[in-house]
Amino acid sequence: MQRERKGPKMASTATATALIDSDIHSTVPNVEALFPYLPRHWIEHVNQSVFKGASTTYYPPRAPIAARPGSAPPDGPAGSSLALLRSQVLDPLGVEIAILNCLYAIDSLHNPEAAVAFARAVNDWQIAEWLEKDDRLRASIVVPVQLPELAAAEIARVGDHPGFVQVLLPVRSEHPYGSRIHRPLWEAIATQHLVAGIHFGGAPGNPPFPSGWPSYYFEEYAGMAQVFQSQLASIISEGVLDLFPTLRIALLESGFTWLPAFMWRFDKEWRNLRRLVPWVKRAPSEYIREHVRLTVQPLDAPPTWRDMERTIAQIDGDHMLLFATDYPHPHGANPLETLLPHLPDTLARKIRSENARDLYGLA
C-alpha cells in the first residue's frame, strides 16, 4: 500500500478481475434434507418426537440482516438454493471461488450423540448438494464445538476432502477458544492444515456479554465485535498460537475497523502484565498480523477514504483483509462499490482475491 500517495489510484478492470468470496452461506432447508445422511435412529427420533434437529438460528428470521430480498426460494429459507446463489452472486459477480459457511446451530444441541450425528450429516450434505455440484465452491466443516474431542474426530473424518478448506467456529462459545478444553480441536485443525473460521453468532446457552443478557437483538449485533475481541485475547493469551504455530484464523462477519484500537490496548497491557503469561513471547499484535485475517463485511467505514486508508495501514491490512458478500445477509455497504474502487490497485487486488488465495491455499 502506498501510504504517501495524495489520492488513491482507482483499481482497474485489468488488475482486479479475480474475485474470491470468503463468506457465503449455505442453509439447510429443513431437517428432512439431512435424512439421507443421518443414521436411521435419528430419522426415527425426528419423526416420532418433538425433536426436529437444530431449531435455533443465529439470525432472527424477521431481522433486517437475515435475508436479502429474493434470496429465499419458494420452498425454503434464504441461502438454501444453489440455483439462486449462482444467479445472484457467483455468475453476475464472476466469482472464481466461494467459501461456504453453513450456520446450522450444532452448538445448540445438548445431546452429544445428536450433535455429532447432525454435524456429520450437515458435512455430508454439503459435499453432496453443494461441493459436488459446482466446482467454484469450497466449504467449512461444521463441528460440535461444545465437544472438542468429538469435533476433532469429525475434522479427521472429512478433513482430507479437497472441498473443505476451513473449520467453522461460532464466535459465541461455552468456553473461550483459548481454553485448554479446546486443545484437541486446535490440534485437529492444525494437523489437517485447515483454517479456523471464527464466525458471527453462536448458541451456547450463555449470555453474549459478560454483563448478562441484552434486551434486544440490536444490542447483541452491535456488540459482537467485543466477542471477537475476547476470543482473540483468549487464543493469544493462553498460548494457542505458540503451541500450534502454523494455525491460520479467519474472523468472518466481524468487521475490521475495531482492530487497531484493540491491538494497541492488547500490546499495552501485555507490556504491563506479560509476567502473568510468560509463554506469550511476542507482542499480541504480532501474532494477530501473522495468523489472523478478517472479512470486510460488515463494512464499518470511517467518514473519509483517507481515514479508511489510515485504518488499514494501522493494522498492516494489505495482507489481512478478505472480500466477502456475506450472502444472503444484507448490509448497508457493498464493498465492490463503496470500498474497493477507492483503494490503490495493489491493495484492492489483494482484498479481492490474493489474500484469500494465500490463506486457503487455493490454486
PyMOL commands that set and color helices and strands:
alter all, ss='L'
color gray80, all
select helices_A, chain A and resi 31-37+40-48+82-93+106-108+112-129+131-133+148-158+180-191+217-222+224-237+240-243+259-276+284-291+305-314+317-319+335-338+340-342+345-360
alter helices_A, ss='H'
color red, helices_A
select strands_A, chain A and resi 20-24+97-100+137-142+164-170+195-199+248-252+292-295+321-322
alter strands_A, ss='S'
color yellow, strands_A
deselect
rebuild
show_as cartoon
